[in-house]
């Protein structure tokens, strides 16, 4: 069977994959992704935008100018410190440290003369560090409230084990997305925060769909059932797997179009910040809801006495069935008689001996003498002569 045929059957739901039974594989992949992401956060760090750390933003309508000309024009106007220049459509977006009103006017005049643009067409925006700190504080508060609400909802709608698995998957998605964002060097803006919050909602939606199916499939399980909780959960996951993949694919395609086409062809800076977080978060969220949250939930549930007893009962029945099969294989009928293949500790006094010419089903009994042989009595010499 070709790989394409297997994939087609899997996509149509004709065959299922043992996802729940391979937690070490998925945890290893997640561990590598987390290590890569944490390294990016430590080495590169997040590139926070002016909205978070404060600064001045100049939008310069000079499509014919190069990035070096724009940066040199701003620096020559008396700006010290880090200066970031980005292309935003036909305009240039220049971010500097916080400037006073007089310094802003000086920069506008210098850029206007160097790049031959009108000073009135150059727009400016000054953001103080205090306002940026407030934005960061509110973002963390919103994330904390969101997490608490998720835990409460899942604990009430399902149970605390599902809430723990979902929260672990959400933290997993946030760390990996933030790490990739750090390695890419993209600027963290308010649009990025919106993308992160959207990731949380999307990942939670995928996990809730899977958990609801698992709850429905595992509800009839008892200590006398024939399948374990892990096997039932894997069946439930397999039944929703294709739907989850289709939903994720349909959502990722337009986001990919915004990220790779909109930013490269149209230079949509704000959409770039939003689309990168959504693109990475949706892919990682789909993976975590299937390969992280579900195996973790199964491991937590298998520790319950009910399901632990169920697993022991199934193992006991399987062991008994194997022993019976072994006995049945060892004792099998030969020529109408039952022959035990296992040798006895002591030889029998009499054994059946079937000659090669004997018909099938006929048993010839061969008597084996075990005591001393009795010799016939001989008479006296006179008695023998008398005969």
N, C-alpha and C positions, 0 to 999 in steps of 0.2 A: 504494500500500500504506500503510495507516494505521500510526501509531506503535504502537498497541496490538498490531497483527498482527506487526510487526517484533519487538517485545519478547517476544511469545509464542513466536515461532519461535526467537528467541535463547535463551530460557529452556529450550526443549525440546531445544536443541543442534542445530537444523537449520541455523543459520547461525553463523558465528564472527566474532569481532572481532579486528582487527589491534592487539593490545595491545603485543606485542613491538616492532612497527615504529614506535611513537610514544613513545620514551623522553623526548624533550624535554617533551612535554605532562605526563607523570607527574612528572618531576623538577621542573617548574615548580610543580605543585600541592603537592608535598612541600616545596619551598622556601618557599612562602607559609605553609604550616602550621607549619613549623619556626620561621620568623621570628616568627609570631604567638605561638608557645609560648615561645620564648626571651625575647620581650618581656614575657610574663606572669611568667616566673621572675625577670626583672630588676626590673620595676616593682612587681609585687605581692609576689612571693616566696611560698614555701610556708609555710602556716600549721601549724607543727609543734605537735602535741599535747603534753600534759603528760608523756606517756611518754618524750618525747625531750629536752625542755628542763627537766623537773622542775616541781614545783608541788603544790598541794593541790586536791583535788576534793571538793566537797560535793554530795550527792544529797538534795534537799529534797522531801518529799512534800506539795506545796501546789498542787493542781490549780486551785484558784479564784484564786490570786494571779496578777498580771500580771508580765511580765518586768521592768518598771520597779520594781515593789515588791520583787521578789527582789534585784535589783542594789542598790537603795538600802539594803535591810536588811543585806546583807553588807558594803557600804562603811561604813555607820554603825557596824558592830561593830569597826572599827579596821583594816580591810584596806586597804593601799595598793598602788598599782601596777595593772596590767591585770587586769580581771575579765571573764571570759566567761560568759555565761548562755545555756544551750541547753535546749530542750524535749526531754525524753526520755520519751515516753508521757505518763503522768499526773504525772511528777516533773520537777523542775528540776535540771539539772546545771550547777554553778557551778565554774569553774576559776579559781584565784588563784595568786599567787606562793607559794613554799614558806613554810610557817608552822610555828612551834614548837607543841609540845603545848598550852602555855598559850594561845597565840593561837587554836588550833583550838577549844579549849573555850569561849573567849570568843565566837567567831563562832557556834557552835552555840547558845549561850545567847541571844545577841541575835536571831538569826533565829527561834528558838523563840518569843520574846516578841512580835516584830513580826508574824509571820505566823500566830500562834496554832497552832503545831504542837508535838508532843512533841520534846524534845531528843534522846531516845533513838531516834526514828525517822529522824533525820538521820544518814546514813552519811558517813564521811570516808575519804579515801585520800591519803596523802602520798607523793610520789615525789621523790626527791632528784635533782639534776642529774647526779650521777655515774652513777646507774643509767640515766638517759636517754642519756648519752653512750655507755655500753656497748651499749645497744640499737642506736644509730645505727652504731656501729663494726661490730657483728655483721651488720647489714643490708648494709653495703657489702661486707663479706667474703663474705657469701652470694651477692651479685650477681656479684662477681669470679669466685668458684669456678664459678658457673653458666655464665658466659660461656666460661671455659676449657674446661669439659666439653663445651659445645656445639661449640666449634671442633674439639676432638679427635674427637668423635663424627662430625661431618660430614666431617672430613678423612679419616677411616678408612672410613666407610660410602659416601661419595661422592668428593669431591675438595676441595682447598683453595679453589678458586674458589667452589664452592657454600657453603663455610663462611664465606668473606668476605661473600658476598651476604646470607646469613642473618643474620650479626652486624650488618651495616649496617642491615638491616630492623628488627632488635630495638632497636638504639639509636634509630632513627627512631621506633619505637613508644613507647619510654620517654620521650623528650624531649617528644613531642606530648602524651602523657597527662599528664605532670607539668606542662606548661604550661597545659593546660586545667584541671587541678586547682588551679593557682595562681590563674587568673582567677576560678574559682568561689568561692574563699575557703574551701573545705572543709578541715576539720582533718585533718592527716596523723597517722594512728594506726597501731598495729601491724596493724590490719585493712587499712589502705591498702597496707602492704608485702606482705601476703598477696595482695592484688589485683594488685599489680605483678608478683609472681613468677608468678601464674597467667597474666597477660598474656604473659609470656615463653614459657611452655610452650605456650600456645594458638597464638601466632604461629609458633613453631617447628614445631608440628604441621602447620599449613597449608602452610608452606614446604617441609617434607619431602615432603608428598603431591605437590606440584607438581614438585619436583626429581626425585622418583622416576619420575614419568611422563616427564619430559624425558629422563632418562637412558635409559629404555627405548626411546623413539622415536628418539633420535639415535644410538644405539649402532650401527646398520647403516650409518651415513653413511661415505662414502669420497670420494676426490677425483673419482670418476666419477659421483657421485650427481646427481640432477636437481633437488634442492632444497637450499638452504643450511641452515646450522645455525639461523639465525633463523627461517626458515619452518617447520622441523621443530619447534622449541621452541614456536612459536605454535600449531601444531596440537596439541601435547601440552597446552599451557595451556588451549586451548579445550575439550579433552575432559574436563578436570577443573574447569572454571570453574563449571558449574552445581552440581556436587557441593559445591564450596567455599562457594558462596553459600547453598545450602540448609543446610549445616552451621552456618554463621555465623548465619543467620537463626534457626534453632532454638535456638541458644545465647543469642542476644541477647534474645529475647522474654522469657524468665523473669527475666533480669537487669534489663531495663527495667521489668518489673512490680515488682520489689523496689525499684528506684530511685524510680519515680514514684508508685507506689501505697503501698508499705510505709512510705516515709519521710514522705509527706504525710498519710496517713490514720492510720497507727499510730505515727509518730514514732520509728521504729527508727534510732537514731543510729549504732550500730556498723554495721548493714547499709548505711546510707547511705554511709559511708566506703568500704566494700568494693564496693558496687554501682556507684558512680560510676567508680572505676578500672577495673572489669571492663567496664562499658558502653563507655567511650571506648576502652579498649585492644583490645577485640574488633573494633570497627569499624575502627580504624586498623590492627590486625594483619592483618585480611582484605585491606584495601587494599594494605598494604606487601608482603605475600607474593605478590600478583598483579602489582601495578603498579610495584614498586620492586625487589624481590629478583630476579624473573625477568628483566626487561630488563637489570639490572646483570650478572647471570650471563651472558646472551647476549653482551653487549659484551666481557666478559672472555674468553669462549670463542672469539669471532670473531677474536681476536688470535693464536690458535694457528696455526702454519704449515699444519697440515692443513686447517683450515676456511677459512683465508685463500686457500689454493690452490683449494679447492672453489669459493669465490665467484668467483675469477678465471676458472676453467674455465667456469662457468655463464655469466658475462658474455661470455666469448669465443664460446661457442656461440650465445648470443642475438644477438650482433652479427653473426655469420656468417649466421644465419637471416634477419636483417633485410636484409642485403645481397643474399642470394639472392631474397628476395621483391621487392626493389626492381628487380632485373634482370628477373625474370619479369613484373613489371608494365610495365616499359619496353618489352619485346619481346613483342608479342602477335600472333596470327594475324588477318589481314584478307583475306577472299575467297579462302582457300586458300593464300595466300602470306604469308610472314613479313615484316613491315614494321618497320624500326627507327625508333622515334620520334625518336631523337636525330639532329640534323642533322650531316652530314659537314662536315669542314673545307673540302673542295674539291668542286665539283660533278662529278657523273658525266658521262662522255662521252655516255652514252646512258641515257635514263630511260624507264620504262614509262608509257604514257599510255593510260588506259582511257576510251574515249568513253562518253557518258551512255547511249547506246542499246545498248551492248555487253552480252551476257549475262554473268551472274556466273561467275567462274572463268576467263574468257577474257582473256588479256593481249595487248594490242596493242603492238608494239615500235615506238617512234618513234626514228629515227636522226637524230642531230644532227650536222651537218657542223662539224668543228672547224678544218679547214685551208682554204686558198684554193680558190675554186670554179674548176673546169676548164671553160673555154669551148670549144665545138666549133671545129675548124679550118675556116677558109673558103678556098676555092680562088681562083685568079687570075681576072681578068675574062674571059680567053679560055676558060678551063675552064668558067665559068658560061655563056658564050654557046654553047659547044659542046653544053651540055645542052639 
